[in-house]
Amino acid sequence: MWWVRVILLLLLPFSFLFWKVTCSSSYEHDCALSSCGKISKISYPFRLKDDPIHCGNSKYELSCENNVTTLYLYSTKYNVRSINYNNFTIRLVDPGVQEMNCSSLPRHSLSRSNFCDTYDYHNKFCNDPYHAVSYKERMFSAGTGSHELLFEHIVYLSCTNQVTSNSNYVITSPCLNRHSKSKGNYIYAIVGDLTAEDFQVGCHVKLVTPTSLSGLQRNDLSYDAIHKALVYGFEVSWLHLSCKNLCLDLAPCFFNASSNDPELQCNINPHCYTFMGYWSSGDCGLWSQLTSYAKGMNFYLLNFLFWTKFF
C-alpha cells in the first residue's frame, strides 16, 4: 500500500544512521593492533599502509620506514614519537633533529598558522585531519568553553650583528654559530610567539618550529634546553574526529579532562543545530534528536493522510 511506502521512506534516515554506526564499530573490532619500531600499539583511527583496507581511517595512515613510524603532515614527513589514545594526541618530531647533535635543525618550518583550527577553533568546516588545539571541558560544536594550544613556537633568527639588549634572544653558540660566523651572521632562538618588540635591526626569521615540551621559560633558557625541546617534538590532536564519530555531529562534544577518568562526552547544549536543519532548545543528544525527528515525521504523516482523505 502507498502509506507503507511513505512510512518506509520516513524510516530510511534511521536505518542509514544505525548502519553507519554498527558497521564502523564492527570494522574496528575486526582489526588487530599494528606496530612499527617503538610504536607498538597502532589502532583506529591510525593504520599502516599494509593494513587491511577496512582498518583505520585513510586520512590517518602511517608509514613504517626502516623500522621507524612516520607521518606526513602538510606533505612533510615527521617521525612519530608516541600516540596517546587517552587524550587524542600524537607526538611528532622533525627527522632533521638528532638527539646527540645540537647543531641539527628541523628541515621544515611549521607553525600554528598551518592549521585551519588555530584562529577559529570551533569551525565545523575545518577538515584537516590534525588540529593544533585541544578542547577541555568545552562544547566542541559550540563557541563556549576552554581550549588549550598543544604547542608553542621556537623561532630561529639570523642577525648581522650580535644582540645584547634583548634577553629573549638565546645564543645558539657553539652549536650553530660556528657555521655562520664565517658568513658574518649570528643565529639566535626565541621561545614563544615573536612580537614586534622582539625584532632587532639586521635580524630576519630563518625558521619556525613547534614544541610541546613544558617548562620552557623565556628569561632562563640555554640552547641545550631548546635543543631538548626539539628532540621532544610536538603534539597535534585528532579529537575532532573522535567527537564526530561519537556524537555524529548531532550533539555538542567535549573532552572532560577534569574527571577522575578523563573521557570524551556528548553533552546537553541549550542551543544546538539539529540534523533536520533548525536550531533547537534543550537536549541535543542523539536520542532526543531521533525522538524529535519521529514526532515531526508523525505530524507530517498525519497531515498528509488527512488532506489526501478529505480533499
C-alpha positions as MATLAB code, in Angstrom:
seq = 'MWWVRVILLLLLPFSFLFWKVTCSSSYEHDCALSSCGKISKISYPFRLKDDPIHCGNSKYELSCENNVTTLYLYSTKYNVRSINYNNFTIRLVDPGVQEMNCSSLPRHSLSRSNFCDTYDYHNKFCNDPYHAVSYKERMFSAGTGSHELLFEHIVYLSCTNQVTSNSNYVITSPCLNRHSKSKGNYIYAIVGDLTAEDFQVGCHVKLVTPTSLSGLQRNDLSYDAIHKALVYGFEVSWLHLSCKNLCLDLAPCFFNASSNDPELQCNINPHCYTFMGYWSSGDCGLWSQLTSYAKGMNFYLLNFLFWTKFF';
ca = [
       0.000    0.000    0.000;
       1.072    3.571   -0.619;
       1.107    4.542    3.065;
       3.524    1.684    3.825;
       5.925    3.134    1.272;
       5.619    6.533    2.940;
       6.482    5.061    6.353;
       9.460    3.152    4.938;
      10.693    6.327    3.308;
      10.459    8.190    6.610;
      12.405    5.437    8.384;
      15.212    5.459    5.823;
      17.370    8.075    7.648;
      17.201    5.955   10.819;
      18.403    2.808    9.064;
      21.287    4.652    7.404;
      22.330    6.237   10.698;
      22.450    2.973   12.643;
      24.049    1.102    9.727;
      26.859    3.629    9.736;
      27.440    3.293   13.490;
      27.224   -0.522   13.518;
      29.462   -1.076   10.508;
      32.202    1.296   11.598;
      32.194   -0.237   15.073;
      32.404   -3.837   13.845;
      35.198   -2.970   11.424;
      37.281   -1.509   14.239;
      36.926   -4.655   16.369;
      37.998   -6.878   13.456;
      41.371   -5.131   13.145;
      44.433   -6.335   15.025;
      46.907   -3.875   16.518;
      49.760   -2.879   14.228;
      53.293   -1.969   15.260;
      56.428   -0.385   13.848;
      59.650    0.163   15.773;
      58.988    1.846   19.128;
      55.287    2.399   18.352;
      53.805   -0.920   19.450;
      50.069   -0.209   19.511;
      48.730    1.340   16.323;
      44.930    1.249   16.202;
      41.964    3.301   14.992;
      41.970    5.936   13.621;
      45.532    5.143   12.559;
      46.598    2.486   10.111;
      49.762    1.327    8.401;
      49.918    1.200    4.624;
      49.876   -2.609    4.600;
      46.892   -2.963    6.947;
      43.572   -4.331    5.604;
      41.716   -1.635    3.700;
      38.834   -1.508    6.216;
      41.157   -0.880    9.166;
      41.690    2.669   10.361;
      40.991    5.905    8.543;
      42.862    6.634    5.312;
      43.454   10.236    6.429;
      45.438    8.880    9.376;
      47.684    6.486    7.504;
      51.191    5.977    8.886;
      54.258    4.517    7.212;
      56.911    2.175    8.556;
      60.273    3.196    7.086;
      63.432    1.454    8.299;
      61.545    0.380   11.423;
      60.562    3.992   12.181;
      56.904    5.088   12.245;
      56.402    8.172   10.084;
      53.522   10.513    9.310;
      53.070   13.050    6.516;
      51.702   16.367    7.766;
      51.092   19.014    5.103;
      53.238   16.967    2.688;
      56.165   16.935    5.141;
      57.438   13.755    6.770;
      57.685   13.544   10.567;
      58.772   10.719   12.851;
      56.164    9.513   15.349;
      57.396    9.613   18.965;
      54.221    8.441   20.698;
      50.447    8.103   20.358;
      48.211    8.957   23.317;
      44.762    7.432   22.851;
      43.604    8.840   26.206;
      43.809   12.497   25.196;
      43.678   12.041   21.391;
      47.149   13.392   20.596;
      50.095   12.145   18.564;
      53.626   13.439   19.192;
      55.883   14.098   16.212;
      59.464   15.208   15.620;
      61.164   16.555   12.517;
      63.567   13.886   11.144;
      66.248   16.544   10.744;
      66.619   16.797   14.531;
      69.258   14.475   16.018;
      69.269   13.878   19.762;
      73.060   13.831   20.225;
      73.794   16.592   17.713;
      72.916   20.095   18.907;
      73.816   21.563   15.504;
      70.939   19.655   13.874;
      67.824   21.626   12.926;
      64.327   20.824   11.635;
      64.241   20.524    7.861;
      60.958   22.400    7.504;
      59.125   25.291    9.145;
      55.773   24.603   10.797;
      53.578   26.904   12.878;
      50.004   27.193   14.114;
      49.177   29.231   11.015;
      49.356   25.979    9.025;
      46.357   24.562   10.918;
      42.819   25.573    9.990;
      41.559   25.498   13.600;
      44.107   27.957   15.017;
      42.081   31.152   14.600;
      38.587   29.632   14.575;
      38.756   26.522   16.722;
      35.016   25.736   16.571;
      34.889   25.964   12.771;
      32.905   22.955   11.531;
      34.343   23.393    8.050;
      37.897   22.751    9.232;
      38.545   19.327    7.703;
      42.259   18.977    8.375;
      42.987   15.572    9.935;
      45.073   17.132   12.708;
      44.435   20.210   14.837;
      46.705   22.456   16.899;
      44.089   22.971   19.630;
      42.774   20.645   22.330;
      39.358   21.102   23.962;
      38.967   20.666   27.711;
      35.547   20.908   29.321;
      34.431   22.551   26.131;
      31.446   22.261   23.821;
      33.219   21.304   20.618;
      30.186   22.165   18.464;
      29.540   25.451   20.231;
      31.527   28.590   20.764;
      31.877   28.305   24.527;
      34.271   26.684   26.980;
      38.046   26.450   27.253;
      40.709   25.368   24.809;
      44.419   24.697   25.014;
      47.143   25.232   22.429;
      49.056   21.988   22.026;
      52.430   23.505   21.244;
      54.406   26.738   21.242;
      56.885   28.078   18.736;
      60.644   28.178   18.633;
      61.748   30.937   16.249;
      65.253   30.997   14.768;
      66.646   34.329   13.606;
      69.752   35.171   11.616;
      71.318   38.504   12.630;
      74.134   40.502   11.065;
      75.138   41.847   14.497;
      75.231   40.406   17.990;
      72.067   41.023   20.034;
      72.801   42.041   23.625;
      69.803   44.199   24.513;
      67.075   41.531   24.403;
      67.193   38.647   26.895;
      64.672   36.669   24.837;
      67.381   36.036   22.244;
      69.143   32.774   23.144;
      72.558   32.449   21.532;
      72.939   29.106   19.736;
      76.736   29.109   20.027;
      78.705   26.904   19.826;
      76.168   24.552   18.210;
      75.092   26.657   15.228;
      77.147   29.833   15.165;
      80.387   28.081   14.306;
      78.949   27.592   10.814;
      77.518   31.094   10.434;
      80.208   33.364   11.913;
      82.328   32.991    8.799;
      79.408   34.494    6.863;
      79.058   37.376    9.320;
      75.790   36.055   10.776;
      74.710   35.162   14.311;
      71.946   32.619   14.900;
      69.538   33.141   17.811;
      66.488   31.258   19.058;
      63.386   32.695   20.738;
      60.813   30.553   22.557;
      57.189   31.601   22.069;
      55.483   33.877   19.589;
      57.604   36.623   18.090;
      56.339   40.099   18.982;
      57.086   43.413   17.278;
      59.368   44.498   20.120;
      61.415   41.315   19.694;
      62.613   42.325   16.231;
      66.125   43.746   16.124;
      67.762   45.681   13.306;
      69.608   43.343   10.972;
      67.685   40.212   12.020;
      65.324   38.101    9.937;
      63.369   34.910   10.636;
      65.183   31.815    9.463;
      62.929   29.018   10.776;
      59.796   28.480   12.889;
      59.234   25.108   14.533;
      56.852   23.789   17.237;
      57.486   22.055   20.571;
      55.173   20.675   23.248;
      57.820   20.335   25.955;
      56.525   22.118   29.042;
      58.539   24.221   31.453;
      60.366   26.426   28.954;
      60.807   29.891   30.472;
      61.801   32.729   28.168;
      64.118   34.542   30.579;
      66.013   31.499   31.844;
      66.964   29.364   28.847;
      70.070   27.783   27.431;
      70.292   26.480   23.903;
      70.756   22.993   25.349;
      67.215   23.240   26.779;
      65.883   24.436   23.419;
      67.530   21.534   21.598;
      65.933   19.113   24.083;
      62.589   20.700   23.216;
      63.234   19.989   19.526;
      64.088   16.374   20.339;
      60.904   16.027   22.406;
      58.787   17.142   19.434;
      55.250   18.496   19.294;
      51.706   17.221   19.667;
      48.718   17.520   17.359;
      45.185   16.315   18.008;
      42.582   14.161   16.258;
      39.944   14.944   18.919;
      37.546   16.427   16.350;
      37.354   13.070   14.516;
      36.530   11.200   17.724;
      33.865   13.806   18.512;
      32.289   13.316   15.120;
      32.345    9.525   15.477;
      30.826    9.644   18.955;
      28.175   12.323   18.519;
      27.623   12.107   14.738;
      27.515   15.928   14.534;
      24.150   15.732   16.306;
      25.252   16.832   19.760;
      27.945   19.036   21.263;
      31.135   17.214   22.169;
      33.859   17.961   24.696;
      36.823   16.310   26.401;
      36.209   16.079   30.140;
      39.788   16.189   31.408;
      38.832   17.167   34.974;
      37.120   13.897   35.885;
      38.898   11.003   37.605;
      38.637    9.090   34.354;
      39.110   11.622   31.508;
      36.773   10.864   28.656;
      35.079   12.237   25.586;
      31.411   13.074   26.055;
      28.399   14.205   24.096;
      26.748   16.898   26.151;
      23.475   18.759   26.535;
      23.618   22.205   24.995;
      20.821   24.772   25.441;
      21.075   25.721   21.772;
      22.117   23.269   19.106;
      21.760   22.693   15.395;
      19.777   19.538   14.650;
      20.293   17.319   11.622;
      16.805   18.341   10.437;
      18.212   21.800    9.785;
      16.963   24.106   12.520;
      18.068   25.466   15.890;
      16.562   23.795   18.925;
      16.496   24.453   22.656;
      17.101   21.783   25.287;
      18.667   18.347   24.971;
      20.604   17.972   21.724;
      21.679   14.362   22.260;
      21.194   11.606   19.689;
      18.132   10.014   21.337;
      16.462   13.389   21.831;
      17.005   14.296   18.186;
      15.688   10.946   16.953;
      12.593   11.404   19.121;
      12.136   14.917   17.769;
      12.537   13.594   14.230;
       9.937   10.870   14.821;
       7.448   13.361   16.257;
       7.969   15.693   13.341;
       7.540   12.942   10.763;
       4.425   11.686   12.558;
       2.936   15.183   12.397;
       3.651   15.478    8.666;
       2.299   11.974    8.005;
      -0.985   12.636    9.835;
      -1.428   15.891    7.958;
      -0.722   14.131    4.678;
      -3.267   11.383    5.417;
      -5.866   13.958    6.479;
      -5.567   16.079    3.354;
      -5.490   13.095    0.976;
      -8.623   11.607    2.579;
     -10.857   14.662    2.710;
      -9.683   16.653   -0.329;
];
